[in-house]
Each structure stands twice: as structure tokens, then as C-alpha cells.
Amino acid sequence: MRIYGSNLVSYYQRKNQYLRFYKNKTLWLDIPNFKFQLKIMNRLLLFISLALQLGCGSVKEVKTANAQLLKDVEILSSDEYEGRKSGTKGSELSRAYLVKRLKEIGVEAHSVLGKYEQNFDIKGRNSVTKGVNLISYVKGKTDDVIVVSAHYDHIGIINNEIYNGADDNASGVAALLSIAKHFKEHQPNNTIIFALFDAEEVGLQGAKAFVANPPVALEKIKLNINMDMISHNDKSELYAVGTFKYPQLKKYLITTNPNIKLMLGHDDPKLGHDDWTNQSDQGAFNAKNIPFIYFGVEDHKDYHKATDEFKNINQTFYTDAVSVIQEVILNIDKQRDIQSIFRETLQMKKQ
């Protein structure tokens, strides 16, 4: 387990932080009885303290991983890639970079495809463009599949300005690479497919092409974890969307990182435009009734503007957000809820 930061914060400081989060309606647990919730919270905070003691030696590894994470965002959102619009030179260059990184990490192309690229047609009003998804995987101990996804396309050059899309969505792509590295080094229980989708910006077409022609039977796909815009928030709020329709996923949305407010919401159909259920690639999975969790932030001043650049992301928030997302995926993969996490940690302490 990777623990961010080298300074140990006292138990009571952490308790007060979580109480403040609770008052701000941060929905990290779905337990109606406050006294019981406080009891569970105390257990979680003890778990954090123990985990910190056990994980201090990993600080150097974490710093190295974060440096690569930020480097990937910076490179993919540089002018060289011309905004990564589907069907352009910038898109081709970004794919070359991503294939290189996938090979460096050691994740393989899916055996059914035989290569990283999954080709499909992007259909416009009066044209058809070639789209390319990049699909890799880590074989798990079972054949059940979790698809971890992020779209690598953005909107390109508009009126001679490059829209580099650092938050949207170089941030999600770099996070996927970081998470893929972790699971390559630590075999998961579930097989994990890592899907870098093209053409999200023009109607989720890459994700739709994937679910129309998946490398595994659709019934094998138990969950989609989608990341789109996870690096730019001034309130330390990261949303986990999807539990309105799939409430069974709430129990896994637990984090030991006190720097992030992990929020539920933006998934009630009554919210209209503020319902994000189908507003990114998870929508293609939802249409097939595949459960999903979409991680993202609320719109910000640089959304779909030329100012969505690397210098404007919140770097500390971003690295913390990626650690939280990875932690949630681990919870799901290992079927860990708050009680099992507590038992695990006590066992680690005894060893």
C-alpha cells in the first residue's frame, strides 16, 4: 500500500478532519446511525495510523511514481500533440507515446486482439474518420473482468489556438498508466483490461465501439472504472459517480487519504445536465447494464478552453486523487469493505 506524505499526523487531527468532512456531507460511508458511523470511523482512523507506520518506507517509491504520473500529463498536454483531436497527426503522436509507455510498463495487448490497437470508424455528419482505441490487460487470478478506462482524445486546434486538454483528459490517461503499472507488479484477483478510448469528445464513439466488439464476452465484464478530468479542483473534491443506479458499490468507496473529499453524486436522473451518468465513456457500459464508477471533478474555469494546460492543474490534488482511485479499485478487486480492511490491518500489525 502506498501512503502519501512522510509526516505522521496525529489520530485526533485525522479524526477532526473526517468529522469536518462529514459535516460537509462528504459521503464516504452509507451508514445512517451516526454513533455507529463514528465507531467505524474510529476503526478506519486506527487503520490509517497503522498503515502509515507500515508504509513509511514506500515514500521514495511514491515520489518516483508521482514524478512519472506528472510527466505523462505534461507530455500529453504539450503543444507537440496539437490537442490530440481524433484523426489528426496529434492523435497519432499521442498513440505512439502511449504504446511506448504501455510497453515500458510491461502490460500486454489483449490476446484476442493481438495488438494494442482496436480500429473503428468515427462517424460524423458528412464524413467517416478512422478511430483507434488502445487496449491492454493484466491477467488476474480469475477470468472476471474490470475495465479501467480513460479517453486520450481532446478537441485539437480551434482558431489557431491549441486546446491541450491537460485535465481533459491527459489526467485520466496518465492515471490509467500509473494504475496499470501497479497491477502489473501486483497480480489482481480480477483480470483488468486497460482501455484508452478515442473519440470520446464526439459522442463516446471509442467506448461504444469497444462494447460492440469487446475482446471478452460482455457478461465477463463485471465493472467499468472510468476516469475523465481528475486533476483540477480547488476544494479537494473528487466525485465517484454511479452509486445511484448501482448502490452495491458504495461499500468500496473508502479511502485512507484524508486530503481528498470523496463525494457521491451527479448520478440522479432528476438532475438533468448535472447527471453525469452518460456524459463520459462509462455511458457506453451503462447502456449495456454493466455497473460503473466514474471518477471526475466538477467543471472549472479552464474546461474546454485553451487554458486547460499542465501549469493550471492542481498537482497535489491530482496525485492524491490517483492514489484514492487506485485504493478503491483495490478494495473492489479484493472485495474489501471497512470491516475487512480493519481486520487485515490488525493482522498485518501482528506479523
N, C-alpha and C positions, 0 to 999 in steps of 0.2 A: 504493500500500500504506500502510495506517495503522499507525504504530508508537506504542505506548502508553508514555508517560513521557518526560520530557525529559532525564533523567540517563543518560549513557553508562556502562554497566557494562563492566568490562574483559573481554577474551576469556577469561582464566583464571578469573575469577569465574563466568562463564557456563558454562565447561567443568565446573567443580566442581559447579555447580547441576545440570547434566544428569547427571553421574556419580552424584550423590546420588539423583536421580530413578530412574536405572537400578537402583541397589541396592534401592530401594523397590519394584521391579518395575513401574514405570511403563512401559507397553508402547507406546512411541511409534514403534518400528520392529520389524519382524518379521524380524530377521537373526540367525541362530544363532551366527555366528562373532563373538566379542566384539572381536577385534582389528580385523576388518573393520568392525564396527559403530562402533568408536572412530574409525576413519579417516573414515567417513561423518559421524560426529558432529562431527569437527573441521571438515569442509566446511560442515556446517549452521551451526556457530558462526561461521565466517567469513562466511557468508551473513547471519547476524543482524547482525554488526558493520557490514557494508557497507550493509545495509538501514537500519540506524539512521542512518548518515551521510547516506544519500539521503533519508530520511524525516523528518528533524528539523523541516522546515518545515511539516509537517502537524499539529503538536501542537495548534495553535489549532482546527483543524477537528475533531480528535478530541475535544477538550474540549466543543465545541459539540454534537457527535453524542452524546456520553455524557450531557450535560445533558438532551437530549430523550429519550434512552433511559430515564433515571431518572424523568423527568417522566411519561412514559407509564405506567410501572409504578405510580407514586404515584397518579395519577388513576384508573386502572382498579381499583386496590385500595382506593379510598376508600369511606367509608360510603355515599356517594351512589348507588353502583352495587349496593348491597344483596347483595353476594356473587355476582352475575351468574348466578344459577340459571336454567337453561333454562326458557323460557316465562313469565318474570316481567318486571315493569317494569325491574328492574335489568339483565336481559339486553337488553331493548330499548334502554335508555340506553347500554349499552356498545356495541351495534351502531352507534348514531348517532355516537358518538365515533369508532369505528374507521372508519366510512365517511368521516367528515370528515378523518381523518388520511390515509387512502388517497388521497383527492383532493388533499390538500396535497402529498403526496409525488409525485403525478402518475402512479401506476400505475392502469391502466385495468381496468374489469370485463372478464372474458373475452368475446370477441366472440360466442361460441356462446351464452352465457347472456344477453347483452345488458344485464345489470345485475350488481351485486356479489352480490346475494342469491341463494342456492340453497336453495329451500324443500324441506322433507321432514317426514315425520311421526315424532315421538318416541313410541315405543310403550312404555307402562307396563303394569303388571299389569291394571289395570282402566280405563285411560284412554289417550287419544291427545292429545299436545300438539304444537303447531307448532314445528318447529325451523328454524333459519336458519344456513347456512354463508355466509361471505363469501369470494368467490373473485375474485382479481385476477391480473394477469400482466404480465410484461415479455417482449416478443418477442425471441427470440435470433436468432443468425445461422443456426440450423438449426431444424427442427421437432421434434427430440428434446426431451423434457420432463423437467425436475426439478421435483418438487413439494416446496416448503418449507412446513411446516405447524406450527400450534400451536393448541391449543383455548382458546377465550376464556371458556367457561362455568366455573362453580365450584358450590358446594353451597348458597349462599344464606344464609338465616336459620334458625337452629336454637335453640329455647328462648330466643327473643328476643335471641340473640347473632348478630351479623353475622360470617360467615366470609368475609373479604375476599379470600383467595387471592392474596396478593402473589407468592409463589414459584409457587404452583399456581393459575393459570398465567399471571398477568399478566406474569411474567418472559419466558415464551416468546413471548407476543403482542408485547410491546414489541421483543423481539429481531427478530421477523419484520418489523416495520415498519422497523427500522433497516437490516436486510439488503435489504429491498425498495428503500429509498432509494438504497443503494449501486448496485444493479444497474440502477435507473432512470437513474442518472448514468453508468454504465459498462456498455454493452450486453454481455450474456453470449453465449457461443457457443451454449449450450442455451437454449431457451425456458424461463422459470421461472414456474411457477404458484405464487402465494402463497395458501394455503388456511387461513383462520381457521375452525376447526371448532366447532360447537355440540355439546352433549350427549355429550362425552367421558366425563363423570362418571357417565353412566347407560348404559355399555356401548359406547362408541366409536361411537355411532349416527350422528353427523355424518360421520365419516370413512367409515363403511360406506355411507352414502347417496352420498357423493362417488364412491367406486369403483364403485358400482352404476350411477351415471349421470354419468360423467365428461364434461367439456367437450371432451376429446380421446379418441381411441382408446386403450384401455389399453396396447396394445403400444407406443405412443409414449412412455409414462411409463417412463423408464429408472431412476429412483431417487426415493425419498422421504427427505427430511431432516426429522425431527420434533423439536421442542423442547418439553419439558414439565418444569418445575421445574429451572431452571438458575441460580438466584441465591442459594442458601443452602447454603453448605458451609464448614466451619471449617478444612478441611485442603487447600483449593485443589484439590480433586479433581473433575474433570468426566469423566463416563463417556460413551464412544462405544460404543453397543450395536448389534450386528448383524453383526460380522465372523465370528462363529462359523459362521453359515449362508452368509455372503457374504464369504469371505476375500479376494476380489479388491479389496475396498475398503480393506484395511489400508494399502496403499502411499500413500494420500492423507491419512492421519491424521498429518500433520506440521504442527507449529506452530513459529513463531519467537518465541512468547511464553513466556518462562521462568517466568512467575508461575503458570501453570496446569499441573497434572499431568493430562495427557490419558490416561485409562485405558481399556483394553478390558476387557470382561467383562459379567456379568449377562445372558448370552445363550445359555448352555449349558442345554439342556432338562433335564439331570440336576440342576440347581439348584433345581427346584421353584418355590416362590414367589419366589426370588431370580433367576429367569429373567424378564427384563423384555420379552422378545421381543414379547409380545402385550398388554402392560399399559398401553399408551397408543395413540394413533391410528396409529402405524406398524403395529400389528397388522392393520388393515384392508388395508394394502398387502401385507404379508407373506402374508396369506391368498390373495392373487392372484399370489404369487410375484414380486412387484416388490421388488427389493433396497431396503434402507433403512439409514439410520444414525439412531439415536435418541440425542439428547443429553439428559442429565439428571444429577441428583445423587442420592445415597442419601437415604433418609428421615431427617428431622431432628425435633427436639422440637416443632416447630410444624406438622408435616404434618397436614392436615385438622383443624386447630384454629383457634379464633378468634384465636389469636396469630400466625397467618400474615399479618402486616401488613408494610407497607413499611418501618417502622422496624427490623424484625428481619432483613431481607435483608442479605447481605454485599455492599455496593455495589462495592467494588474488585474482588472476585472476580467479580461479575456482569459488569461492563464488560469485564474481561479474558476471561471465558468467551464473551461475544458476539463479541469480536474473533477468538477461536480458531475458533468455529463458522463465521464468515464466511470465514476463511482456508481452512478445509477445503473449503467449498463452492467457493471459487475454485480450489483445487487440482483438484477434480473437474471443474469446468467447463472448465478449461484443460488437463486431463489431465497435471497436473504431479506427478511424484514427486520424491524427494530429488535425483536426478541432474539432472533438467531444471531444478529450482529453482536449483541451484548454477550451471549454465550460464547461465541467464537473468540471474542477479545479476552474474556476471563480465562479461557483455555490457553490462549497464547501467553498470557501473563504467568500461568503456572509452569509452562515449559522452560 
